[in-house]
Structure formats: C-alpha cells, structure tokens
Amino acid sequence: MGSAEVRDGPFSLLGDVLHVSVGTNITTRNVFFQGGNASLTTNIGTAVFLYHAVDQPVQSLDTGVGFRAWGVSSELTLNGGLLPTTSVSRSAEWGDPLIAARYHRDFGNGFGLTAYGDLGGFGVAAHVDWQVVGTLDYALKSWVALRLGYRSLNVNYQGGGALGFNVHMKGPILGATFRF
C-alpha cells in the first residue's frame, strides 16, 4: 500500500494504491480430488482531486472528486483424483466515481487528528464504494509526521458475468508523511 499527494496552492491531487494477494491450499479427502488451491488478487488505485476549502491556523478541510479503479482475479484448482483436474478462473475490472472530504485538526505540541472519507459507485459500476480513514498524527519535524489510525474500505460490485465482489477490508494503519 502506498499513497502520495501533490499540492499547488489550494489544489491537490491525492493518489493511493493497494495490492492484496491471498491464497490457501485446499484439503480434500483424496478420493475425487487430491487437494488443490485457491487464490484471490485485488489491485485498487484511487485518484482524488481536492480543493482546500477551509485553511485556518488549527484546522483545514479539503473537498473533491475522483475515481477508484478495481481489478479482481480469482482462481480455484482441484488436483485430479477419481475426477480430472479442474480449474476455474474469474476476473473483473471496473472504475467508480467518488466524492471525498478530508479534515485535519492540530492540537499543538506536534499532535493532530486527520479524518478522510470518500463515497462512490452510485450504481455506475459498483453499487456502493466507500472508505473512511482516521489517524492520530505526530509531527516529528516540519517535514515528517507519523500517523497511527484505522482504515475501512468497502465495495459491493456485481458484474454482468459470474463475478460478484462484496468485500469490507479494515484494520489498523501505521504511516509516515514526508514533505518536500
């Protein structure tokens, strides 16, 4: 996972990429099939154009629009036993429009709080596509800040084919921000 932001005055472009690859072996009773494996790979890319709507000494608010691109592929293989080896693959790619907002509040002594959220899909591709991120921030120097928080990303997609993808990925995050 990685993200980057480029800012010019009140405008910025925020980008984020996420690659998730999971797999497991399948245990069978070794009669019809001799075991197997399953895998799922998800690639997600987000780009959001933000406008710095509020810029005060202790707080700021950015609002904007963007999109999130999804690529999902799955594969299931059962090794031959009494039945022949069987393999099934499914994949889909789609993009969702987004509206987004980010709020930051400084508490002093280097501490701050950032909340980000986006909402999309709107039935264009996914039925719904949303994300929320909250972090507690600590500025070590004027050019580096540490972030500890939580991220929740949810999508509900049903393609025209045989692939549906209804996933809620969530968990703690640890990051750093470097300013150039």
N, C-alpha and C positions, 0 to 999 in steps of 0.2 A: 504494500500500500504506500502511496506517496501523494503529495499534493504540493502545488505551487501557486503563488499569486503574483501578478504583475500589476502595479498601481501607477497611475499617472493622474495627479490631481485628485478630483473626486471620483474618477472612474477606475475600475479594476477588473481583471479577468482572473477568475479562480478556476483551477483545474485539479482534478482528483482522479487517480486510477487505483483499481483494486483487482487483484488476481487471486482467485480461490480455487484450489485444486484438491479434491478429496477422493479417496478410493479405499476399497476394502476387499478382502478375499471373501469368497462365499463358500461356506461349508455345506456339503450335501451328504447324503447317506451312501454315496459312491455306488449307487445302483444305476439309476437313469443317467446321472451326470457325475463326473469325477471332479467336483469342486468348480470354482470359477472366480470371477472378479467383477466388480462394478466400480465405475468412476464417474465423477461429475466435475466439470471445469466451468468456472464462471469468470468472465472478464467484464469489468464495469469501468466506464470512463465518464466523468462528469465535467462539463464546462459551464460556468455561470458568469455572466456579465453583470457587475454590481455598480451601483451608484451610491456614493457616500452621502446619504440624505441628512444625517444628523452628525455634527462634528463639534462636540463640546469638550472642555478640558478633562472631564471624568467619564464621559460616555460617548459612544458612537453607534450609529445604525446604518447598515448597508442594506439596500433592497435591489432586486434584479430578476433577470430571466435567464434561462439557459436550457440545456438538454442533458439527458443521461443516456448513453449508449450501452446496450447489454449484448453479450454474446454468451450463450449457454450451450454446452455439449455434454451428452451423457452416453455411456457405453456399458453394456452388460454382456458378459461372455460366460457361457456354461460349457465346461470341457466335456467332451464326449465320453459316454459310458455305454449303456444299452442304447441310448439315443445319440444321434450325431451331435458334434459340437454346434452350439447355437450362439449367435452373436446379434445383438440389436443395438443400433446407434440412433440417436435423435439429437438435433441441434436447432437452434433458432437465434436470430439476431434481430434487434429492434431498437428504436430510439424513442425516448419520451420527452416532451416539453416540460419545463419546470418553471415555477416561480420560487424565489428564495429570499431569505432575510437573515441578517447576522447582527447581533447586538453584543457590544463589549462594554464592560463597566470596570473602571480602575478603582481599587480600594486603597491605594497608597502603599508605600514601602515595597513596591515591586509586584504586589499581588493584584490579580484581576480575575474576572469571570467572563467567558465568552459563550454565547448560545447561538447556534446556527440551525436553520431548518429549511427544508425545501419540500415542495409538493408538486406532483406531476402525474403524467399518464393521461388523465382525463378521458380515457377511452380511445385516444389516438392510436396507441399500441397496447400498452398495459392498461388495465382497468384503473389501477392506482399505483403510484410510485412515490414513496416519501422517505425522508431521512431527518433525523434530529441528532445533533451533537452538542454536548455541553462539556466545557473544560474549565478547570481552575488553572490559572496562568501565574507564572512567576518569572519576572524579568531579571535574569542574572546580570545582564549588561544592557546597554541601549540597543544592541544589535542581536541579542539572543534571548529567547524566552522558552521556558519549559512548560509543558501542558500535560495535565492529568485529567482524564474525563471518561465519558461514556458515549458510544455511538450506536445508533439503531437505524438500520436500513431495511426497508420493506418494499416488496414488489408483488403484484398479483397480475400475472400475464397468462392469457390463454390464446395461443396462436391458432391459425386456421388449420394447422396439421394436427399431429398427435402429441404435441408437446405443450404441457401446461407448466407454469413455474410460479408457485406461490411460496415465497421464502421471506423469513424475517431473520436477518443477521444482526446480532447485537453483542456488545461486550465492552470491556474497558479499553481505553486507548492511552498511550503514552507517546508524546511527541515533543518536538522542538521546532521553534521558528527562528530562522536566520534572516536578518535584514541586510540588504546590500545597498 
